[in-house]
């Protein structure tokens, strides 16, 4: 599968819930994803990740391969848009 390339036309906010004791470790792991901006937030979600990719399928690839499998991630909600 093709690799993610930041700076593209597909964008997403990924709203993430984590196991409470693992939020910091999840943030550290997600911060290594090229093109991702990771922030801890207050409210119903623990982390928000903003992604940029060349195409929508790369956003899906990142979710499947680099976000959802991270130990401590319990759920995600993704909001996407195109430029």
ROSE-4610 file (N, C-alpha, C; in Angstrom, 1 decimal, always signed):
// ROSE-4610
residu = [X/X/X/X/X/X/X/X/X/X/X/X/X/X/X/X/X/X/X/X/X/X/X/X/X/X/X/X/X/X/X/X/X/X/X/X/X/X/X/X/X/X/X/X/X/X/X/X/X/X/X/X/X/X/X/X/X/X/X/X/X/X/X/X/X/X/X/X/X/X/X/X/X/X/X/X/X/X/X/X/X/X/X/X/X/X/X/X/X/X/X/X/X/X/X/X/X/X/X/X/X/X/X/X/X/X/X/X/X/X/X/X/X/X/X/X/X/X/X/X/X/X/X/X/X/X/X/X/X/X/X/X/X/X/X/X/X/X/X/X/X/X/X/X/X/X/X/X/X/X/X/X/X/X/X/X/X/X/X/X/X/X/X/X/X/X/X/X/X/X/X/X/X/X/X/X/X/X/X/X/X/X/X/X/X/X/X/X/X/X/X/X/X/X/X/X/X/X/X/X/X/X/X/X/X/X/X/X/X/X/X/X/X/X/X/X/X/X/X/X/X/X/X/X/X/X/X/X/X/X/X/X/X/X/X/X/X/X/X/X/X/X/X/X/X/X/X/X/X]
num = [1/1/1/2/2/2/3/3/3/4/4/4/5/5/5/6/6/6/7/7/7/8/8/8/9/9/9/10/10/10/11/11/11/12/12/12/13/13/13/14/14/14/15/15/15/16/16/16/17/17/17/18/18/18/19/19/19/20/20/20/21/21/21/22/22/22/23/23/23/24/24/24/25/25/25/26/26/26/27/27/27/28/28/28/29/29/29/30/30/30/31/31/31/32/32/32/33/33/33/34/34/34/35/35/35/36/36/36/37/37/37/38/38/38/39/39/39/40/40/40/41/41/41/42/42/42/43/43/43/44/44/44/45/45/45/46/46/46/47/47/47/48/48/48/49/49/49/50/50/50/51/51/51/52/52/52/53/53/53/54/54/54/55/55/55/56/56/56/57/57/57/58/58/58/59/59/59/60/60/60/61/61/61/62/62/62/63/63/63/64/64/64/65/65/65/66/66/66/67/67/67/68/68/68/69/69/69/70/70/70/71/71/71/72/72/72/73/73/73/74/74/74/75/75/75/76/76/76/77/77/77/78/78/78/79/79/79/80/80/80/81/81/81/82/82/82/83/83/83]
x = [+0.8/+0.0/+0.9/+0.4/+1.2/+1.4/+2.4/+2.7/+2.0/+1.8/+1.3/+2.3/+1.8/+2.6/+1.9/+2.5/+1.9/+1.8/+0.8/+0.7/-0.2/-1.0/-1.9/-3.3/-4.2/-5.5/-6.6/-6.3/-7.2/-6.8/-7.8/-7.6/-8.5/-8.1/-9.0/-8.7/-9.7/-9.6/-9.9/-9.1/-9.4/-9.5/-10.7/-11.0/-10.8/-10.0/-9.5/-9.8/-10.3/-10.5/-9.4/-8.8/-7.8/-8.1/-7.3/-7.4/-6.7/-7.3/-6.8/-5.3/-4.7/-3.3/-2.4/-2.9/-2.1/-2.1/-2.8/-2.9/-1.6/-0.7/+0.7/+1.4/+1.4/+2.1/+1.5/+0.2/-0.5/-0.1/-0.1/+0.4/+1.8/+2.7/+4.0/+4.1/+3.4/+3.4/+2.8/+1.7/+1.0/+1.8/+2.6/+3.4/+4.5/+4.8/+5.8/+5.2/+3.9/+3.3/+3.5/+4.2/+4.4/+3.1/+3.1/+2.0/+0.9/+1.1/+0.1/+0.4/-0.6/-0.6/-1.4/-0.8/-1.4/-1.6/-2.8/-3.1/-3.9/-3.5/-4.4/-5.5/-6.7/-7.8/-8.7/-9.5/-10.5/-11.8/-12.7/-14.0/-14.3/-15.2/-15.5/-14.4/-13.4/-12.3/-11.0/-10.0/-8.7/-7.7/-7.7/-6.7/-7.4/-6.9/-7.3/-6.1/-6.2/-5.1/-5.6/-4.8/-5.1/-4.2/-4.7/-3.9/-4.1/-3.0/-3.0/-2.4/-3.0/-2.5/-2.8/-2.1/-2.3/-3.7/-4.3/-5.6/-6.4/-7.7/-8.5/-8.1/-7.6/-7.3/-6.0/-5.2/-4.1/-4.5/-5.6/-6.1/-6.6/-7.4/-7.9/-6.7/-5.7/-4.5/-3.8/-3.7/-3.1/-4.0/-5.3/-6.2/-6.0/-6.0/-6.0/-4.6/-3.5/-2.2/-1.5/-1.8/-0.9/-1.6/-3.0/-3.7/-4.5/-5.4/-6.2/-5.5/-4.4/-3.6/-2.8/-2.7/-1.8/-2.4/-1.6/-2.0/-2.5/-3.7/-4.3/-5.4/-5.5/-6.6/-7.8/-8.9/-10.1/-11.2/-11.2/-12.1/-11.7/-12.2/-11.9/-13.1/-13.2/-14.2/-13.4/-13.7/-12.9/-13.8/-13.4/-14.1/-13.1/-13.6/-12.7/-13.2/-12.3/-12.6/-11.6/-11.9/-11.0/-10.8/-9.7/-9.4/-9.4]
y = [-1.2/+0.0/+1.2/+2.3/+3.5/+4.2/+4.9/+5.6/+7.0/+7.4/+8.7/+9.8/+10.9/+12.0/+13.3/+13.9/+15.1/+16.3/+17.2/+18.3/+18.2/+17.1/+16.9/+17.5/+16.9/+17.6/+16.9/+15.8/+15.1/+15.5/+15.8/+16.2/+15.5/+15.3/+14.7/+15.1/+15.2/+15.3/+13.9/+13.3/+12.0/+12.3/+12.0/+12.2/+10.9/+10.8/+9.6/+9.5/+8.4/+8.0/+7.0/+7.1/+6.2/+5.7/+4.6/+4.1/+5.2/+5.6/+6.8/+6.8/+5.7/+5.7/+5.7/+5.6/+5.4/+6.6/+7.7/+8.8/+9.4/+9.6/+10.2/+9.3/+8.0/+7.0/+7.0/+7.1/+7.2/+8.5/+9.6/+10.9/+10.8/+10.2/+10.0/+9.2/+8.1/+7.2/+7.9/+8.6/+9.2/+10.4/+11.1/+12.2/+11.8/+10.6/+10.1/+9.9/+10.1/+9.9/+11.2/+11.0/+12.2/+12.9/+14.2/+15.0/+15.1/+14.5/+14.5/+15.6/+16.3/+17.3/+16.7/+16.4/+15.7/+16.6/+16.6/+17.5/+16.7/+16.8/+16.3/+17.4/+17.0/+17.9/+17.5/+18.4/+18.2/+18.0/+17.2/+17.0/+15.5/+15.2/+13.8/+12.9/+13.6/+12.9/+13.2/+12.4/+12.6/+13.2/+12.9/+13.4/+13.7/+14.8/+15.1/+15.1/+14.4/+14.3/+15.0/+15.9/+16.5/+15.9/+15.3/+14.6/+15.3/+15.3/+15.8/+14.6/+14.4/+13.3/+13.7/+13.0/+13.2/+12.8/+11.8/+11.3/+10.7/+10.6/+10.0/+8.6/+7.8/+6.5/+6.4/+7.5/+7.5/+7.8/+8.6/+8.9/+7.6/+6.8/+5.5/+4.6/+4.6/+3.7/+4.1/+5.4/+5.8/+5.4/+5.5/+5.1/+3.6/+2.8/+1.3/+0.8/+1.5/+0.9/+1.6/+2.9/+3.7/+4.3/+4.3/+4.9/+3.9/+3.2/+2.2/+1.1/+0.6/-0.5/+0.0/+1.3/+1.7/+1.2/+0.6/+0.2/+1.4/+1.2/+2.3/+3.0/+3.0/+3.6/+2.7/+3.3/+2.5/+2.8/+4.0/+4.3/+5.6/+5.7/+6.8/+7.3/+8.6/+9.2/+10.0/+9.9/+10.6/+11.6/+12.8/+13.8/+14.2/+14.0/+14.3/+15.4/+16.1/+17.1/+17.1/+17.6/+17.7/+19.2/+19.5/+20.9/+20.8]
z = [+0.0/+0.0/+0.0/-0.6/-0.7/+0.7/+0.8/+2.1/+2.1/+3.3/+3.6/+3.2/+2.6/+2.2/+2.7/+3.7/+4.3/+3.3/+3.5/+2.7/+1.5/+1.6/+0.4/+0.5/-0.2/-0.3/+0.6/+1.2/+2.1/+3.6/+4.3/+5.7/+6.6/+7.9/+8.8/+10.2/+11.1/+12.5/+13.0/+13.8/+14.4/+15.9/+16.4/+17.8/+18.5/+19.5/+20.1/+21.6/+22.0/+23.4/+23.7/+24.9/+25.4/+26.8/+27.1/+28.5/+29.3/+30.4/+31.2/+31.5/+31.8/+32.2/+31.0/+29.8/+28.6/+27.7/+28.0/+27.1/+26.7/+27.7/+27.3/+26.4/+26.6/+25.7/+24.3/+24.2/+22.9/+22.2/+22.9/+22.3/+21.7/+22.5/+22.1/+20.8/+20.7/+19.6/+18.3/+18.5/+17.4/+16.9/+17.7/+17.3/+16.3/+16.2/+15.2/+13.8/+13.6/+12.3/+11.5/+10.3/+9.4/+9.1/+9.2/+8.8/+9.8/+11.0/+12.1/+13.1/+13.5/+14.6/+15.7/+16.9/+18.0/+19.2/+19.7/+20.9/+21.9/+23.2/+24.2/+24.5/+24.7/+24.8/+26.0/+26.5/+27.5/+26.9/+27.5/+27.0/+26.7/+25.8/+25.6/+25.0/+24.4/+23.8/+24.5/+24.4/+25.1/+24.2/+22.9/+22.0/+20.7/+20.0/+18.6/+17.8/+16.6/+15.7/+14.4/+13.9/+12.5/+11.6/+10.5/+9.5/+8.1/+7.4/+6.0/+5.1/+4.0/+3.1/+1.6/+0.7/-0.7/-1.2/-0.5/-1.0/+0.2/+0.1/+1.2/+1.6/+0.6/+1.0/+1.9/+1.9/+2.8/+4.2/+4.3/+5.7/+6.2/+5.4/+5.9/+6.3/+5.5/+5.7/+7.1/+7.3/+8.6/+9.8/+9.6/+10.7/+11.0/+9.9/+10.1/+10.6/+10.1/+10.4/+11.5/+11.7/+12.6/+13.8/+13.8/+14.9/+15.7/+15.1/+15.8/+16.5/+15.9/+16.6/+17.8/+18.0/+19.1/+20.5/+21.3/+22.6/+23.4/+24.0/+24.8/+24.0/+22.7/+21.9/+22.1/+22.6/+22.8/+21.7/+21.2/+20.1/+19.3/+18.1/+17.3/+16.5/+16.3/+15.4/+14.4/+13.1/+12.1/+11.3/+11.2/+10.4/+9.3/+8.1/+6.9/+6.1/+5.3/+4.3/+3.3/+2.1/+1.0/+0.6/+0.1/-0.5/-2.0]
